[in-house]
Amino acid sequence: MSAGTGSPPPRVLADVFARTRVHDGALVLGAALFTALLARVAIAVPGSPVPITGQTLAVVLTAAALGPVRGTAGQLTYVLLGAVGLPFYSKGASGWAQVLGPTGGYLVGFIPAAFLMGLAAARHGFDRVAWKAVPLFLAGQLVILAIGVPWLCVVAPLDLATALHKGFLPFLPGGLLKATIAGLGMPLAWRLIRPREP
């Protein structure tokens, strides 16, 4: 407990701001909308049904900032809102056909990745220093790819070597870049909010 306030120190960044269930709900919706916004950043990969997008950056950032429960809820909300017809997926796509199609495994992968990233941030504070945060955020993106590639094998359908060539290898450089951005950004955010901590 912090001296003089009786409130515990924040475990994740959102704990500094979230005081009520309404705040929690707003943060969850914000995570979904932020992911939808970064989905607009989409680069086609020649020969692959899977584009390079900003979504995975949003997943790891919001998960670390919100923690496992709110972060997971944010990504679940994102996937569901896109599935019911809002143009939230890459290139403005939407609908259950996207979730069940070749790229659906990556979308579904956002949910466990968010939980694991949020848990690592909440329990261990890995998002507070860059040398821990960058590997953490890279691991989060690898979780998404690890779910997306087998899905691609089944739905496309592709053999494993082709699925790795089309749905895994092209995403490693961008994944490292996004992990670096998030890994530098989150510790900076923590430094900026420390004066506000109880």
N, C-alpha and C positions, 0 to 999 in steps of 0.2 A: 504494500500500500504506500502511496506517496504521502509524504509528510504534509499535514495541514489540509489535505483535501479529502482523504478517505476513499479516493478513487484509484483503481489500479493503473499502472502505466500501460500505454497502448501496446498491444501485441502486433497489430498491423496498422498501416497508415490511416485507414478509415475509422479506427477507434478514436482518433483525435476529434473527428467531426460527427460521428453517428452517436446520438444520444437517445433517440426514440426509434420505434418501429417504422415510423414514417420516414425517418432519415435512412434507415436500412433499406426500405423499399425504393427510395429515390436512388440510392447507390446501386442497387441491383439493376434498376431500369437504366441508369446511366452507363453501367458496364455493357449492357446489351446494345444501347445506342452507339457507344464508342466503338464497339466491335463492328456494327453495321457501317459506321463512318469509315473505318479503316478497310472494310471490304471493298470500298470504292477504289482503293489502290490495288489494281490487278494487272499483272503482266502475263500474257500468254506464253506458255512453254511450247515450242514447236513439237508437234507429234504427241503431246500429252493432253488429256482432258482436264488436267488439274493446273490452274494458274497459280503463279506466285502472287500472294496478296498480303495486305497488312493485318489481316485478321489475327494471325498467331501472335503478333506483337501486342495487340489489344488483349488477347487471352492472358498472356503472362503478366502484363502490367496490371490489369484489373484484378486478377486472382491474387497477386502478391499484395496489392493495396487493400483489398476487401477481406481477405482471409478465406478459409475453405468453404464456409457455408454461403456467405454472400457472393463469393467469386463463382462458385458452382451454380448458384441460382441465377447469376447474371448470364452465364453461358447457356444454361437451360432455357432461360427466357429468350435469349437471342435466337437459338435454334428453333424454338416453337413459334416465335413471331414471324420468322422467315418461312417456316413450313406452312403457316396458315394464310400466307399470301402477301405479307409486307416485303417490299423489294430490298431485303437486308443482306442477301448473299452476294458473292462477287459478281460484278457487272450488273447489279440490280436484279439478279435472279431470285426466285422464290418458289414455294410449293413443296409438297411432299415428294414429288418426283426428284427434286434436287437432293433431298435427304436420303432417298432410297437409291439414287443413281451413283455413278462412279466416284463422285467427289463426296458422297455422304459420309464416308468413314472419317474424313478429316473433320467435318462438322461435328459428328458425334464425338470425336476425339477431343474436341474443345472442353467437354464436360469433365472427364476424369483428369485432364491436364490442369484445369482450373482448380480442382480439388487438391491435387498433389502440390501445385505451386503455392496455393493458399496455406496449406498445412505446413509446408517447409518454412514459409515466411512467418506464420503465427507461432510455431513451436520453436524454431531455431533462429529466426531473425536473419535468414540468409540474404534477404533483400536489402540489408542495411549497409553492406560493404561490397564494393565492386568485385573483389576477387572471389567472393562466394556467389554473388548475384549473377554474374555472367554465366558460369557453368550451370546454375540452377535454371536460368531462363532458356539456355540451350537444351537442357534435359526436358523442359516442358514442351518444347517444339518437337523433340524426338518422340515424346509420348504420342503426340498428334500424328506424326508420320507412321509410328508403329501400329496405329489403329487404321490409318488411311490406306496403307499399302496392301494388307491382306484383303480389305474391303474391295480395293481396286482389282485385285486378283479374281475375286468371286464375281463381281458385278460387271466388270468390263467385257468379258473375262480376259485376263492376261496370265501368262506364266509368271512365276516369281521374279525371274531375271528381268523380264520386260517391265514388270510393275516397279521394280527397284529403279530401273533406268528412267522410267517415265514419271514415277510418283515419289521418289525419294532423293536420288542423287542431285537433281537440279535444284533442290530446295535447301541443300546444306549451306552454300555460301550466304544466301539470304537469311537463313536461320541464324547463322553466326552473327551477321550484321544486326539483326533484330535483337538477339540476345545481348549484344554489346550496347545497343541503344538503351534497352531496358535496364541492363546491369549498371550503366552509368547514371541513368535517370532516377531510378528508385533511391539509391543512396543520397543523391542530391536532394530529392524531395524530403527525405528524412531529416537532412541537415536544415532545410528551410523551415520545417514545422517544429523543430525541437524547442524553440522559445515558447511555443503554445502548449507544450506538454505540461500536465499538472505537476 
